[in-house]
Amino acid sequence: MNEPISFGWLFFKTLLAMGFIIVLALVSIRWILPKLSGARGRSKGRVKILDVQPLEMRKSVYIIEIDGRQLALGVTEHNITPLCELQEGAPGKSFAAVLNTKPSAETTYQPPL
């Protein structure tokens, strides 16, 4: 009536349970988490985040698309500043060239928004 405990069978059941937990964790990471966090660039709304470039702690440049327009935004902890509107197909200047460009007398700043 009293059968001996098979440690091999207990070990197999433990490995099976651990395998199930690992598979469940992988499924939640690959499928559930991106749906909850809203993956970048896959938005069904009007605003899409195309790229993020961190500059310093809590300071970044975001490239976003709103209704087909691409904008560069400077984002800090307390401020969002439109930097420029990006034109598709237009040859781009390097960041250093843009910084070194001096505005002419007739040039006035027009925020893109």
C-alpha positions as CSV (number, residue, x, y, z in Angstrom):
1,M,0.0,0.0,0.0
2,N,2.8,2.4,0.8
3,E,4.6,2.9,-2.5
4,P,8.1,4.5,-2.3
5,I,8.5,8.1,-3.6
6,S,10.1,8.3,-7.0
7,F,12.5,11.2,-6.9
8,G,13.0,11.0,-10.7
9,W,9.2,11.6,-11.2
10,L,9.2,14.5,-8.8
11,F,12.3,16.0,-10.5
12,F,10.6,15.6,-13.9
13,K,7.4,17.4,-12.6
14,T,9.5,20.2,-11.2
15,L,11.3,20.7,-14.6
16,L,8.0,20.6,-16.4
17,A,6.5,23.3,-14.1
18,M,9.6,25.5,-14.5
19,G,9.4,25.1,-18.2
20,F,5.8,26.2,-18.2
21,I,6.7,29.3,-16.1
22,I,9.5,30.2,-18.5
23,V,7.3,29.9,-21.6
24,L,4.6,32.0,-19.9
25,A,7.2,34.7,-19.0
26,L,8.5,34.8,-22.6
27,V,5.0,35.1,-24.0
28,S,4.1,37.9,-21.7
29,I,7.4,39.8,-22.6
30,R,7.0,39.3,-26.4
31,W,3.3,39.8,-26.7
32,I,1.5,41.3,-23.8
33,L,4.1,44.0,-22.6
34,P,4.4,45.8,-26.0
35,K,0.6,46.0,-26.2
36,L,0.3,47.6,-22.7
37,S,3.2,50.0,-23.2
38,G,2.2,51.2,-26.7
39,A,5.2,50.4,-28.9
40,R,6.9,53.4,-30.6
41,G,6.0,54.2,-34.2
42,R,3.0,51.9,-34.3
43,S,0.4,54.3,-33.1
44,K,-3.0,54.3,-34.7
45,G,-3.4,57.9,-33.7
46,R,-2.3,61.1,-35.4
47,V,1.1,61.3,-33.5
48,K,3.9,58.8,-34.1
49,I,7.3,58.8,-32.3
50,L,9.8,57.9,-35.1
51,D,13.1,58.3,-33.1
52,V,14.5,59.4,-29.8
53,Q,18.0,60.6,-29.2
54,P,19.0,61.1,-25.5
55,L,21.3,64.0,-25.0
56,E,21.7,64.1,-21.2
57,M,19.8,62.8,-18.3
58,R,16.2,64.0,-18.8
59,K,17.1,65.8,-22.1
60,S,16.3,64.3,-25.5
61,V,15.5,65.1,-29.1
62,Y,12.4,63.5,-30.5
63,I,11.5,63.0,-34.2
64,I,7.8,62.8,-34.4
65,E,5.2,62.6,-37.2
66,I,1.9,64.4,-37.1
67,D,-0.4,64.1,-40.0
68,G,2.5,63.4,-42.4
69,R,4.7,66.3,-41.1
70,Q,7.9,65.3,-39.4
71,L,9.1,67.5,-36.5
72,A,12.1,67.6,-34.3
73,L,11.3,68.4,-30.7
74,G,13.7,69.3,-27.9
75,V,12.3,67.7,-24.7
76,T,13.5,68.4,-21.1
77,E,11.9,67.6,-17.8
78,H,9.9,70.8,-17.8
79,N,9.8,72.0,-21.4
80,I,9.1,70.8,-25.0
81,T,10.5,73.0,-27.7
82,P,9.9,72.6,-31.5
83,L,13.3,72.7,-33.2
84,C,12.4,72.4,-36.9
85,E,10.2,70.7,-39.4
86,L,12.0,68.0,-41.4
87,Q,11.4,67.9,-45.2
88,E,11.4,64.5,-46.9
89,G,13.9,64.1,-49.7
90,A,15.6,67.4,-48.9
91,P,19.4,67.2,-48.4
92,G,20.1,67.5,-44.8
93,K,22.9,69.5,-43.2
94,S,25.0,68.1,-40.4
95,F,24.1,69.2,-36.9
96,A,27.4,71.1,-36.6
97,A,26.6,73.0,-39.9
98,V,23.2,74.0,-38.6
99,L,24.7,75.3,-35.3
100,N,27.4,77.3,-37.1
101,T,25.0,78.9,-39.5
102,K,24.4,82.6,-38.7
103,P,21.0,84.0,-39.5
104,S,20.8,86.7,-42.1
105,A,19.1,90.1,-41.4
106,E,15.9,89.2,-43.2
107,T,15.6,85.7,-41.6
108,T,13.2,85.6,-38.8
109,Y,12.4,82.5,-36.7
110,Q,9.1,80.9,-37.5
111,P,8.2,78.0,-35.1
112,P,6.9,75.0,-37.1
113,L,3.8,74.6,-35.0
